[in-house]
């Protein structure tokens, strides 16, 4: 018996050690103490280009994956081909043949799903693959509500945490912007006074954008317009210009546009800043990581004269990197350069050919290539994670007083399993090919401070750190990402959500240094939120026969005592509004729930609406939805006892195409009473999925897949 007890104590100690790893009290990597970075100068920026003659047919466009450094897709005149090793080998994707999905004109990758991307076409709408091109399904057409089947630009809206809002523009084919808020199930369009060529959104969580468009009545004049939201008021930020591309800097800066007639320009809502060579016609522009996570490399392409123009200081200074790259007067429309996600490989398309640019390692005593982060995306639910960690800490502190070591150890295991549910993936790895004169490099390290690790975490070539075989020149390290230790403060130049960089350093035996970046995308999972508790300066308003609405304690009226709203109503029509204090984005959310009771059982229905609050445009409200339905409230009516109401948002939003779900401003309750009544309403919560709602009757509500 004693041995069993000791065994449970030992198991609990292991669980506590695991918890220490999760919470950062104990490192899982072999990190050396933080010491200054090597003083040796880094490699010079030098890109050498070669033409890839192995590709059959004309190359139309290159689309490197935004987070996977080794994956790149090429659009050709016959369809789509893919490389998983940085262009060393190519494989055709038969499902994307020209005859099956049409001619691809644009692509957009799903930020939190490595193998998912959208393809817009010239005449066959939009297609989605969720298995990296093995199969495609059509999710957007004019028959489903888009403005046109011809797509000139396609975007996954960065303001939607669920990544279900999709945006398409149609160029000269049709006026307007097409949008779906449910991953392509239904579509609508707006801004029909403009022909829109492209949109440059800002960071994740932001709604404002720069829109390249021409007015319907002046199609020959293009402008870069600014809008606080794409469906709000626009104004010209830069008029009568010929934009060819745009890019969002990694660090704090305004979007950068390439133009044929005015060079390169940083554009904001109120300012223009022309940079780089003045007398050049640029056909594309991009931003990627520099040699370290503290550098960003901006690059642009002038195919007729300069070739690739690159800068590490936002074009205060610049160099041409065009050795082996096509330049000449006879250049077909559409020439461009795009970089892979860590800036180690560049892909240029010109006159139907593919040119590949890589860091020139000739003469270098040490170098890094083929950097890979696996997986490349980390997601976590911050509120859930903090709650789980708090509970686990409490249970650990109580463990010595537990009467049953068996039960206490089991409880700790459940707590740790709960923490795992709050984030994706357990273990991550970074690998890289490192070469050095004289055999092995002196040292290879990675800076993991951005995710809570050490500045000089050792990478190994021993076959034990996801690095393949021992002594094969591939170095690796494994680690866990702890949400509590993610650094997102003023000391970090690049902030998440979005992509952060981890700097790899290789030191040669002669003291030379070489650096590269391992990118990792970090996103916060959307979570349920309580509407009025997420805001400050909440406004309570009444009209009609609603005599007053006040916030009062709920006491112990139901299981979770919370502050509630007391609403007093006289006979006749009434309305009460809860709002103000900010905006909420409910795009992709699953349901709305709240508790309600009245002073007397009543068959009078209570109606619910939501109203948006755009900055400049007139607000729009949803159609009123009655809650006295057994599918929403179990008794089918409001009673003098507390009941929970659960309404799927699709029931409210489907009949309200003008409502902006990204800008929810207020919730409106209304009705018409036959007798005086008082209502109490509590815990107005928006839910991401059914699992958050708990066990409650939800007749007619289908579980939504994440």
N, C-alpha and C positions, 0 to 999 in steps of 0.2 A: 504493500500500500504506500509505504514511504517512497519507494522507488518511482511509483507512478506519479506521486505528487511532485517529486523532484523533476521528473520528465516534463510535466506540465509547466513547472517554473522555467525550465530550460527553453521550452518552446515559446513561452511568453517573452523570455529575454531575446530570443531571435526575432520575434515580432516587433519588439521595441527597437531593436537594432535596425530592422527594415524601416520602421517609422523614422528613425533618425536619418536614414539615407534619404527618404522622401522629403523630409523637412529641412534638409541641409545641415543637420548637426554633424553629419559624418560624410566625408567625400567618398564617391564611388570610383573616382579616377585617381591615378597616381600623380598628383600634382606637386610639383616642386614649389617652394616658397616664391611668392611674387617678387620678381627682381626686374630691374630695368631691361627693356628690349635691347637686342644686340646693337652695338654702336656702328657696326659695319654698314655702309650704304646699301640700299636696296637696289635690285636690278633696274636698269634703265628701261623706260617704255620704248619698245621696238617691235613693231608688228611686221611680219613677213607673210606675203600672200602667195598661194598657189591655186591654179585652176583645177577643179575636180572634173576629169574627163570621163569618169565611169558612169555618169548618170545618163540614162536614155531619155531623149526628148528634151524639150526646152523647159528650163526652170523658170517659174513665174514668181515665186515668193518663198522666203525662208521664215520659219517660225520656231525659234529656240524656245524650249520650255522655260517658264519664268522662275522656276525654283530648282528643277533637276538639271544639273550642269551638263550632263552627257546626252540628254534627249533633244533632238531637233527634228522638225517635220518640214518637208519641202513640198510645195505645190508645183506640179509639172503640168504640161499640156495634156497629160493622160490621166492625172489623178493625184494621189498623195503617196509619198514615200517617207520612211522614218529611219532614224539612226538612234541607237541606244548607247553609242560609245563615241560621241562627239564627231561623227562624220567618217569614222574609220570604215564602217560597213553600212550599207543601205538596204532596206527591205520595203518592197511594195505592199501597200494596203489595198487589197482587191475590193474591199467593201466601199472604198472611196473613189472608185473608177468614175471617169467623166460621165459615162452612160448611166450610172446608178444615182449619183447625188448631184450631178451637174458640175459646172466650172466653179471652183472655190475662189472667192474674192477676198475673204477675210476669215480670221479665226480668233477665238477667245478661249482661254483656259479657265477651268473652274478652280478658284484659289485653294480650296481645301480638299480637292480630290485629284490626286496626281494623274490618274488615268482618264479623266473626263475633260472633253473640250467640245466647243461648238464650231461649226463651219458654216459661214454664210456663202451663198452662191448667187450666180447671175441667172436668175429665172426659176430656181427651184427652192427658194426659201432658205430656212435654217435647219441644220441637222445637228444631232447630239450623239456623241459616242461616250460610253462609260467604261469601255474596256480597251482604251488606247487604240481605237481605229479598227478593231476586229469586226464590229458591227456599228451601224448608224441607224438612228430613227429620226424622222422628220418631225420637228416640233414647232415650226413657224412657217405659215403661208398666208397669202392674202385671203384665202378662204376661211382661215381661222381668225382674221381680224387685223392682220398686218397691213400697212399702207401699200406694200408691193412685195412681189416675190423676188425682186432684185435687191441684193444687200451690198452696200458699199462699206459698212462698218458695223461691228457687233461687239457688245460689251456686257460683262457681268457687273451689275451696278455695285460699286464698292460701299455704298451706304447701307446695303442690306446685309446684316450679319449672317443670314441664312443662305445668302448667295442665290436666291430664287428670283430676284428681279433682273430681267434681261432687257437690253436696249438694242435696237437696230436702227440704222439710218440708211437712206436709200439714194443719196446723191441726186443725179439728174433724173433717175427713174421715177421718182415720186416725191411729192412734198410731205413733210411731217416726220415725226419720230415715232417708231413703233415700240410698244412696251408690254411686257408680260410681268405680272407680279407673282406668278405661280409656276415658274420654271417651264413656261411655254404651253401650259394647258389652255389658256385663253390669252388673246391679244387685243390691244386697242392702239389708237395712234392720236397724236396731238401735234401742235406747232405746225399746222398746215399752211401757214403763210411763208414757210421757209423750205428751201431745198438744203438739207443738211448733209455735209460730206463726212464729217468726223466729229468726235467729242473727246476732249481731254478732261477726265475726272481727276479730282485730287485724291488725297489719302483715304484709306479705309475709314469709314465712319463719317466722311464729309459728303455733302450733297451738292455744293456748288461746282460749276464746270465752265470750261471754255469751249464754245461750240463754233466750228467752222461751217458757215452757211451763207447762202445768198437768198435774198428776198424773192418771192415767187414772181413779182412784177419786175425784178431787175436781176435776172439769173446770171448776167455776165459779171456782176460785181460781188466778189466774195469778201466776207469780213470774218474776223475772229470776235465772237460775241461772248459776253460774260453773263451768266445767270446764277443767282443764289441757289436755284434749283432748275433743272432742265424744263420743268413744267411751270416755272414762274416767269416773271418778266425778264427779258434779255435786253442788253444794250451793247453797242459796238465798242469793243476795247481796242480794235485795230481794223480800220476800214480800208477797202480796196487793196487787197493783198492777195498773193497766190501761195497759200500754205501748202506744204507737201507732207508734213509729218509733225509729230509732237512727242514729248517725253516728259515724265515727271522725275525731277531729281530725287536721289535717295535721301539727301539731307535737306534741311530747311531752305527752300528756294522756290521761286515761281516756276510754272511750267515753261519749257523751252520749245519754241517752234522753229522749224526749218521752212524757208520760203525760197521760191525761185527768183524773186525780184528784190527782196530786202534782207538777204542773208539770214542770220539766226537772231531770234528775238526772245528774251524773257518777257512773258506777258502776264500781267495781273489784272485785277478788276479796275485798277486806276493808274497803271504805269506801264511803260514800255522801256526795255533796255536792250539795245542792239549790241551784239557781241560777235567776236570772231572776225574772220576775213570779210571785207565789205563788198568786194566785187566778185561774188561767187553765187552760183545758182545751186542751192542745196535741194536734194531730192528726198533726204531722210535725216533723222536725228535720233539719238538714243542716249541712254544713261545706264551704266553698269558699275560694278565695283572696280576700284583700282587695285593696287597691289596689296593693300591692307583694308581692314574694315573702317579705317579713318579716312579713306580716300574714295572719291567717286570719279569715274572716267566718263566724260561726255565726248561723244563722237558724232560726226555728221559726214555726209557723202556728197561731194561735188563731182559727178562722173565725167564732166567735160574737161575740167582743168586741174583741180587740186587732188582729187581722189578722197581718201579718208583724212579728215581733220580731227585731231584728238586733243583733249585738254584735261589736266588734273586740277585746274583751279578756276572752273566755270568760265573758261575762255578769256581770262585775263591774259594768259599766254596760250599758245597752241603750236602743234607741230603737225606736219603731214606724215601719214603712215601708209604709204602707197606702193611700196616695193612689191612688184608682181601683180598689182591690182589694176584692172582696166580703167583707163581714162581716155577720152576721145570725144570728138564733136558728134559722132554718129552714135547716139545713145537712145535706145527705145524708152518710151515712158514706163515708169514703174521701177527704175533702178533704185536699189536701197541696200543698206547694211544693217544687220541686227546682230547683237552680241548674245552669247549664252549667259546664264544667270550669275556667273562670277567673273566675267570679263576675260576669260582665258582663251576663248575661241570666238572669232567673228565670221559671219557669213554674209557675203556680198552677192547680190543678184544683178547682173547687167547683161543685156542683149541675149537673154536665154541661157546664160552660163552661171555656174556657181563658183565663186572664189572663196577660199577658206583662209582666214588670217589667224596666225598664232604668234605668241610671244617668241621673238627670235632668241633662241638659247645658245646660238653659236658662240663658243668661247667661254660660256659660263661654267664655273667649276661646280655649281650645284643648281638644281632647278626642280620645280614642282609642276606636275600636270595631272590631269584626270581626277580632279578633286570631286568627291561625291559625299553628300549627306543623305543618310538613310534612316528613317523616312525623311522627306524634306519638309514636312508640315507638322506643327505641334498646335493642338487646340486644347483649351481648358475652360471649364466653367468656374469662374473665380468665386462667386458666392457659394456655390456648392462645395468647392474645395476648401474654402476657409471654414465653413461649417463642419465639414467632416474632420478636418485637422483639429479644430477646437474640441470636438467630442472625443477624438482619440487621445488628445493630451489629458483631458479630464479622466478618462478611463485608465490611462497609464498611471496617473497620480493616485488613483484609488486602488490600484492592483494590490499593493501590500496589505490592504485591509479586507481583501476579498475573502469570503468564506469558502468559495470553491475556485481553486486554481483552474479547473477544467472549464467552468463557465466563463471565468474572466478571460482566459486565453482565447476561447471561442469568440467572445465579444470583441477582443482586440483584432482578431482576424477579419471579422465582419467590418470593423471600422476601416481597416486598411483596404479591403476590397471596395468599400464605398469611396475611398479616395481615388482609386483607380478609375471608377466610373466617371469621375469629374475631369478626366483628361484622356487624350488619345495617346496610344503607344507607350510602352514602358521604357524600353532601351533604344537609344539612338547611337549611330556610329558616324564617324567621318573617316574617309580613307583618301589616300593620294599616292600617286606615283612620284617617287623622289629619286633623282639620279645625281651622282656625284663623281667627280674625278677621283681616282684612287680607291674606288670601291664604295664603302658606306659613308653617308654623311656623318658629320660629328654629332649633330643633334637635330631632331625634328620635334617641334612642339606646336600646340594650338592654344590660343587665348580664349578661354571659356568664361571670362568674367561677365559677359553679357547675359549668361544663363546661370550665373551663380558659382562658376567653377574658378579654377586657378588661372593666372595669367600665362604660365608656361607649363601647361599640362603635357606630359610626355606622350608622344605617339610611338608605337612599336611596330616592328616588322618581325614578329615572332610566331605568327599563325594563331594567336590567341586573342586578338582584339579586332575581329571582323576584317582582318587584313589579308585574307587568303592564305597562301603558303608562307612559311617562314623564309626569310632571306630572299624574297622575290622582288624587292624594291618597292612594294606597296606597304605604306605605313598606315596604321589605324589606331583609333581610340574609341571607346564606348563610354556612354554617360547617360544619365537620366536628366530630364528637364523638370525642374521643380518650379511651379508657378509662383511660390512665395519668394523665390530668389531671382526671378527675372528682373533685370535692371531696366527701368524705364523712367529715368530722371534726367536732370539737366546735365549730368556728367556723360550721358550717352547721346551722341549726336543723332543717331538714327533711332527712331522710336517705333514701337509696335502698337497696334496691330499692323501687320505687314511683314516685310523681310528684314532680318538683321544679319550681320555678317560676323563670322568667327575667323580670325586671322591665323593662318598656318605660317610657321617660320621654319626654314631649313638652313642649317649652318654648315658650310663646307669645311673641309680640313685645313683650308688656307685662310679661314676667317671670313670668307665671303658669305653673304646672306641672300636668301631668296624668299619671297612671301607670296601668298595667294589667299583667297577668301573662300570659305565654305559657307554658303548661304543656308538659312533656315527660316521658313515662314512661320509666324506665330499669330494666332487668332484667338480671340475670346469667343467662346460659344455663347449664343444668346440664351438667356434664362428668363424664367417667369419674373414679372415685376408687378408691384402693387402701384396702381396708377397714381393715387394722390400722395403716397409716401415717397415717390420718386421725384417730387417737385417741391419747390419753395414758392412762397407767395401765391398759394392756391386761392382761386376766386370761387365763391359760391353765389350763384345768382338765381332769382326766381322771377316768374312772370305769370300772368293770368291769375288763377285762383290758388296758386301756391303762396301761402302767407309767410313762409320762412323756411330756411334751411340752415342748420347749424351743425358743427362737429361736437359730439358728446361722447363720453365713455360708454363702451358697450357693456361694461360689467361682466357678468359671467353668463351672458345670454347664450353663448355657444362655446364649443370646446376651446377655441383660441380667443380669449378676450382681446378685443382691439377697439380702437377709436372708431366710431361710426358716424354716419350722417343722419340727422333727424329732420324729416321733411313733413311739414304740416300743410294740409290741403283742405280747402272748402269745396262744396259741390260745384261742378262745372269743369271747364277745361283748365289745365294747369301745366306748368313746365318748370323744371329745375336743371341748372347747368353746373357741372363740376369741371373746372378747367383753369387755364392760366399757369404761369410758372414754368413754361418751357414746352417743348415738343417731344413726342414719343414716336418712334418708328415701330410699327406693328406689322410691317410687311413680312409675310411668311409665317406669322404666328398662327396658332391653331385655334384657340378658343379664349373667350372672356368668361370669367366666373365672378360671382359676388353672392353675399348672403343678404337676405331681405326678410322682414316681417312687418306686419301692420298692426294697428291698434285693435282691429277687428277683422275676422274673416271676411273677405270681400271678393266678389266675382268681377269687380272692375279691373280691367287689364292695365298693366304698366308697360309703357312703350320705351324702347331704348334706341338712341341714335348716337353716332359719333360725328364730330365736326373737325375738319382740318383747320390749319392756321398758317397759310402761306404768307410770306413777307409782303408781297406786292399785289398778288392776285386776290380776287374775291374768294372767301371761304366756301367750301362745299360740304354738305352734310349727307350722311347715308340715309337711306329710307328707314322709316321707323319700323322696328321689329318688336312685336308683343312678346312678353315673357311668359304669359299664361298658357303654356303649351307643355304637355307632359314630357315632350322631348327635352325641354329646358328646365322645368321645375317639377319635381316628382308628383305633387298633388294636382298640378294643372291650374293652380290659382295661388294668390298671395294669402297666407294665413297669419294668425296672431302668434304662431311659433316660428322660430328661425328656420328658413329653408335655403338651400344652396341652389343658385341658378347657374347653369353652364350653357353657353350659347356658342356654337362654332362660328368663327368669324366669317366663314364663307356664307353663312346665312344672312349676315349683315352687309357684306361687301359686294356680293355678286350682282346685286341690282343697283349698284352705285358707282358707275364707271368714272365719274368726275372726282370722287373722293380721293385725296392723296394720303395713302396709308403711311408714307414716310413722315408726315407732318401732323400727326394726331394732336389736336389742341385741347379738346374738351369732350366730355360725355354728357349726353342730355337725357334726362328722364322726363316723361310726360304722360298724360292720360286725361280721362274725363270721369270725375267721381259723381256718384249719385248721393253720397252722404259724406259728412266730414270724416277725415281719416288722417292718421299719422303713420308714416313709413319710416323704418330704420333700415339703412343700407350700409353694409360693411364689407371690407376686404375685396375691393374691386381689383382683380388680378388678371393680367394677360399671360397666357400659357403658351409655351413653345410646342408642347406635345401632350398627348393624353396621359402619359406617365406622371406628369407633374400634377394632374388634377386629383388623383387618388380615386378611391372606390366611391363612386357616386353614379347614380343612374344617368346615363347619357344616351338615351335612345336616339338613333338616327345619326350619331356622330361616329365617323369612321376614323380609325387610327391613322395618323399621317406619318409617312416614313421620313426619316431624316437622312 
